Amino acid sequence: MRENKTIIIRIRGKLAILMKEVLPELKEYDHKGTLFFYLTKFMYGLAEAARAFYDRVHGILVSLGFKRSEVDEGLFVKKVDGTQQVHTVCLHVDDILSLAPNTDARKALEQGLKQHFGIKEQHGSDISYLGLVIKRTKTGDISVSQIGYTQDILKRYKDDIDNKTSKIPASTELIKHEENPLPLKNKSKYLSAVMSLMYLAKLTRPDILMPVSFLATRSQNPSVKSHQDLRQVMRYVNATRTAGLLFETSAAMTMTLYADASHLTHSDGRGHTGIAIKFGNTVVATRSTKQKIQARSSTEAELIAAEECATYVPYLRKLCQELGVPQRGPLVMGQDNKSSMFIMVQGGQFQRVKHMLSRIAYLRSMVDSKEIQPSYVPTKDMVADILTKPLPAKLLQHHKLLLGMMDC
């Protein structure tokens, strides 16, 4: 416990009754069926315990020569002596992923941690981390998937799948609105399924992110149709359970941005933003979200998406610099709307864009300072297009390749 820090824990209900049965001496601490205790050390699950553990690990990693990232508190980096190589450590509560440039660096980290904790290690070309399955091929390429997590979802919601598959996660019917509400008893199951799929979509399955994000906007009042749409996503996952991402060693270490939008997608008239960030040939971050303001045209919807995408640039530059792969020159931002590209570079007529002056000013400043460079991409090759609307089967397969997806 920290000095001068007093924490009192209260236990009541069935747990308090059970504790008094097992340890009768606790009855003297009973107050109207509730037990009160002073904590002498942190307990797992206590809000402050996670912070205290993080502070301790932080101190240990710093003592081993690591430096905490300025843009991500869960990332630590260390330059290997005499080289330009970087040893990277990712921390999530008590799970650590180490990307060491050589065996000596890995062993030094492990020995340093063993002086303070008991640790379990995974080495080699096939490891797991937070539900991710990370494999290295003979050519050095790395695949990342969530096959085990996917199997768990399919098993948990097997009644919705009914042993069926689907070639696409959603059809154009997805965006159509229906008032027929889902029975209350099914609502919690709907919310649980959507959130389970969201974790999958965010990490390794960007091909389902758009429909899952769209269904999440229905969480407050899901309809019978929403549940049917959810079942189709499940059946598509059932058909593609081994899908994941492939990171190729031969790809250039260059970051590229893609921003796209669909206009009037939602029932309230708002559009949908899609953002894809690729490093080499594979996406490392995606975003698919309902736009927060009403766009008056498709060009305005594209500008809203482009401005949000541009806000990631300072973060990405700093992150790449810390990881030892600095990005030189402006980051290319793929766009499939020439009107929005023109406004980003030249500005627009005041009468038409006066309500978006701050967004346009930000984009133009990013272009003028050579932070970003808009580049036209045909819609069929727009990586973020899959994040804005449902696609037919043939186009879906093309976009999965653009995302860097494969069977793992």
URURTA-V20673 format. One record per residue. N is the residue number from 1. RES is the residue in three letters. BURIAL is b if it has 16 or more other ideal C-beta (glycine too) atoms within 10 Angstrom, else e. Layout:
<<N;RES;BURIAL> <N;RES;BURIAL>>
This chain:
<<1;MET;e> <2;ARG;e> <3;GLU;e> <4;ASN;e> <5;LYS;e> <6;THR;e> <7;ILE;b> <8;ILE;e> <9;ILE;e> <10;ARG;e> <11;ILE;b> <12;ARG;e> <13;GLY;e> <14;LYS;e> <15;LEU;e> <16;ALA;b> <17;ILE;e> <18;LEU;e> <19;MET;b> <20;LYS;b> <21;GLU;e> <22;VAL;e> <23;LEU;e> <24;PRO;e> <25;GLU;e> <26;LEU;e> <27;LYS;e> <28;GLU;e> <29;TYR;e> <30;ASP;e> <31;HIS;e> <32;LYS;e> <33;GLY;e> <34;THR;e> <35;LEU;b> <36;PHE;e> <37;PHE;e> <38;TYR;e> <39;LEU;e> <40;THR;e> <41;LYS;e> <42;PHE;b> <43;MET;e> <44;TYR;e> <45;GLY;e> <46;LEU;e> <47;ALA;e> <48;GLU;e> <49;ALA;b> <50;ALA;e> <51;ARG;e> <52;ALA;e> <53;PHE;b> <54;TYR;e> <55;ASP;e> <56;ARG;e> <57;VAL;b> <58;HIS;e> <59;GLY;e> <60;ILE;b> <61;LEU;b> <62;VAL;e> <63;SER;e> <64;LEU;b> <65;GLY;b> <66;PHE;b> <67;LYS;e> <68;ARG;b> <69;SER;b> <70;GLU;e> <71;VAL;e> <72;ASP;e> <73;GLU;e> <74;GLY;e> <75;LEU;b> <76;PHE;b> <77;VAL;b> <78;LYS;b> <79;LYS;e> <80;VAL;b> <81;ASP;e> <82;GLY;e> <83;THR;e> <84;GLN;e> <85;GLN;e> <86;VAL;b> <87;HIS;b> <88;THR;b> <89;VAL;b> <90;CYS;b> <91;LEU;b> <92;HIS;e> <93;VAL;e> <94;ASP;e> <95;ASP;e> <96;ILE;b> <97;LEU;b> <98;SER;b> <99;LEU;e> <100;ALA;b> <101;PRO;b> <102;ASN;e> <103;THR;e> <104;ASP;e> <105;ALA;b> <106;ARG;b> <107;LYS;e> <108;ALA;b> <109;LEU;b> <110;GLU;e> <111;GLN;e> <112;GLY;e> <113;LEU;b> <114;LYS;e> <115;GLN;e> <116;HIS;e> <117;PHE;e> <118;GLY;e> <119;ILE;e> <120;LYS;e> <121;GLU;e> <122;GLN;e> <123;HIS;e> <124;GLY;e> <125;SER;e> <126;ASP;e> <127;ILE;e> <128;SER;e> <129;TYR;e> <130;LEU;e> <131;GLY;b> <132;LEU;b> <133;VAL;b> <134;ILE;b> <135;LYS;b> <136;ARG;e> <137;THR;e> <138;LYS;e> <139;THR;e> <140;GLY;e> <141;ASP;b> <142;ILE;e> <143;SER;b> <144;VAL;b> <145;SER;b> <146;GLN;b> <147;ILE;b> <148;GLY;e> <149;TYR;b> <150;THR;b> <151;GLN;e> <152;ASP;e> <153;ILE;b> <154;LEU;b> <155;LYS;e> <156;ARG;e> <157;TYR;b> <158;LYS;e> <159;ASP;e> <160;ASP;b> <161;ILE;b> <162;ASP;e> <163;ASN;e> <164;LYS;e> <165;THR;e> <166;SER;b> <167;LYS;e> <168;ILE;b> <169;PRO;b> <170;ALA;b> <171;SER;e> <172;THR;e> <173;GLU;e> <174;LEU;b> <175;ILE;b> <176;LYS;e> <177;HIS;e> <178;GLU;e> <179;GLU;e> <180;ASN;e> <181;PRO;e> <182;LEU;b> <183;PRO;e> <184;LEU;e> <185;LYS;e> <186;ASN;e> <187;LYS;b> <188;SER;e> <189;LYS;b> <190;TYR;b> <191;LEU;b> <192;SER;e> <193;ALA;b> <194;VAL;b> <195;MET;e> <196;SER;b> <197;LEU;b> <198;MET;b> <199;TYR;b> <200;LEU;b> <201;ALA;b> <202;LYS;b> <203;LEU;b> <204;THR;b> <205;ARG;b> <206;PRO;b> <207;ASP;b> <208;ILE;b> <209;LEU;b> <210;MET;b> <211;PRO;b> <212;VAL;b> <213;SER;b> <214;PHE;b> <215;LEU;b> <216;ALA;b> <217;THR;b> <218;ARG;b> <219;SER;e> <220;GLN;e> <221;ASN;e> <222;PRO;b> <223;SER;b> <224;VAL;e> <225;LYS;b> <226;SER;b> <227;HIS;b> <228;GLN;e> <229;ASP;b> <230;LEU;b> <231;ARG;b> <232;GLN;b> <233;VAL;b> <234;MET;b> <235;ARG;b> <236;TYR;b> <237;VAL;b> <238;ASN;b> <239;ALA;e> <240;THR;b> <241;ARG;b> <242;THR;e> <243;ALA;b> <244;GLY;b> <245;LEU;b> <246;LEU;b> <247;PHE;b> <248;GLU;e> <249;THR;e> <250;SER;e> <251;ALA;e> <252;ALA;e> <253;MET;e> <254;THR;b> <255;MET;b> <256;THR;b> <257;LEU;b> <258;TYR;b> <259;ALA;b> <260;ASP;b> <261;ALA;b> <262;SER;b> <263;HIS;b> <264;LEU;b> <265;THR;b> <266;HIS;b> <267;SER;e> <268;ASP;e> <269;GLY;e> <270;ARG;b> <271;GLY;b> <272;HIS;b> <273;THR;b> <274;GLY;b> <275;ILE;b> <276;ALA;b> <277;ILE;b> <278;LYS;b> <279;PHE;b> <280;GLY;b> <281;ASN;b> <282;THR;b> <283;VAL;b> <284;VAL;e> <285;ALA;e> <286;THR;b> <287;ARG;b> <288;SER;b> <289;THR;b> <290;LYS;e> <291;GLN;b> <292;LYS;e> <293;ILE;e> <294;GLN;e> <295;ALA;b> <296;ARG;e> <297;SER;e> <298;SER;b> <299;THR;b> <300;GLU;b> <301;ALA;b> <302;GLU;b> <303;LEU;b> <304;ILE;b> <305;ALA;b> <306;ALA;b> <307;GLU;b> <308;GLU;b> <309;CYS;b> <310;ALA;b> <311;THR;e> <312;TYR;b> <313;VAL;b> <314;PRO;e> <315;TYR;e> <316;LEU;b> <317;ARG;b> <318;LYS;e> <319;LEU;b> <320;CYS;b> <321;GLN;e> <322;GLU;b> <323;LEU;b> <324;GLY;b> <325;VAL;e> <326;PRO;e> <327;GLN;b> <328;ARG;e> <329;GLY;e> <330;PRO;b> <331;LEU;b> <332;VAL;b> <333;MET;b> <334;GLY;b> <335;GLN;b> <336;ASP;b> <337;ASN;b> <338;LYS;e> <339;SER;e> <340;SER;b> <341;MET;b> <342;PHE;e> <343;ILE;b> <344;MET;b> <345;VAL;e> <346;GLN;e> <347;GLY;e> <348;GLY;b> <349;GLN;e> <350;PHE;e> <351;GLN;e> <352;ARG;e> <353;VAL;b> <354;LYS;e> <355;HIS;e> <356;MET;b> <357;LEU;e> <358;SER;e> <359;ARG;b> <360;ILE;b> <361;ALA;e> <362;TYR;e> <363;LEU;b> <364;ARG;e> <365;SER;e> <366;MET;b> <367;VAL;b> <368;ASP;e> <369;SER;e> <370;LYS;e> <371;GLU;b> <372;ILE;b> <373;GLN;e> <374;PRO;b> <375;SER;e> <376;TYR;e> <377;VAL;b> <378;PRO;e> <379;THR;e> <380;LYS;e> <381;ASP;e> <382;MET;b> <383;VAL;b> <384;ALA;b> <385;ASP;b> <386;ILE;b> <387;LEU;b> <388;THR;b> <389;LYS;b> <390;PRO;b> <391;LEU;b> <392;PRO;e> <393;ALA;e> <394;LYS;e> <395;LEU;e> <396;LEU;b> <397;GLN;e> <398;HIS;e> <399;HIS;b> <400;LYS;b> <401;LEU;e> <402;LEU;b> <403;LEU;b> <404;GLY;b> <405;MET;b> <406;MET;b> <407;ASP;e> <408;CYS;b>>
